[in-house]
Amino acid sequence: DSSSPKGPFVPTQADYQKVYDAIAARLANETDYDDGSYGPVLVRLAWHASGTYDKETGTGGSNGATMRFAPESDHGANAGLKTARDFLEPIKAQFPWISYSDLWTLGGACAIQELSGPTIPWRPGREDRDVAACTPDGRLPDAAKDHRHIRDVFSRMGFDDREMVALIGAHALGRCHTDRSGFDGPWNFSPTVFSNEFFRLLAEEKWAQKKWNGPTQFTDKTTGTLMMLPTDMALLKDKGFKKHVERYAKDSDVFFKEFSDVFVKLLELGVPFKTEDRFVFKTSE
Ligand code: CCH
């Protein structure tokens, strides 16, 4: 009966797979950026949207997508993430029914899968909120600090030592930019391929302080072209962290499994989901 009113559009897994496919296609087409992929910066957007979560107050987290607004968009830690938000705008225009907060987290899950990482089961249900829900500055980790700072910040989100180390393994992807964080360079030679290289290099390479005018960072002694942040090096100093660095350096399968579990958890912090079921998206060919 063509005269009956249509109910509200309720997207299915197939609809979300179409969004996934559109992000994947855009990643494959837009290669004139950094090391050839926007994937790493999409992962960073999903992480910074989610990592503001505070388990005591239930504030922050990916629900809300408040990084669209100042002051959160201007927080120092979020420098450069406009690139990732702008990359996703044409996808939002194509699928106006998806919230920014679902889109940004789906972008991170898609990027991990498309860059040869593990499957990241994902579920919808985030709703965008307004500027009043912006989180205060200082909730994301400061790379100049030490192991105590890592433990403080990630415990506030609700993670244990093993989960903290697994998450930081995302530094297999992408690079630091002097005009964003002040740090410079990639963590490994294949920054657009998800792998356990971050841990292998951290555990096996010899690292020396970089001689330059920029902030303290570390350089591999073999080639002098790779980097580690002070917080990355801190994973070796702390016994509770180091044992996981060594586990992940040795066993890529264990890292992939544990990273997937904790990245799923990160993207869901503080979100009042109405559904238990997660979607597993098909990766592009
Ligand atoms: Fe990170 N990260 N991150 N990081 N990060 C940077 C870049 C990326 C810290 C600091 C920095 C995680 C944890 C931490 C990515 C994913 C994750 C940069 C360079 C700094 C600084 C930014 C720039 O200059 O562009 C610190 C400190 C911590 C914790 O101690 C976690 C957790 C994740 C994800 C699960 C990714 C990906 C990048 C590369 C971005 C790009 O543009 O290439």
Residues whose N, C-alpha, C, O or C-beta is under 5 A from the ligand:
A	BS01	CCH	P40 V41 V43 R44 W47 G80 P141 D142 A143 I150 L167 I168 A170 H171 L173 G174 R175 C176 H177 R180 S181 G182 F183 T231
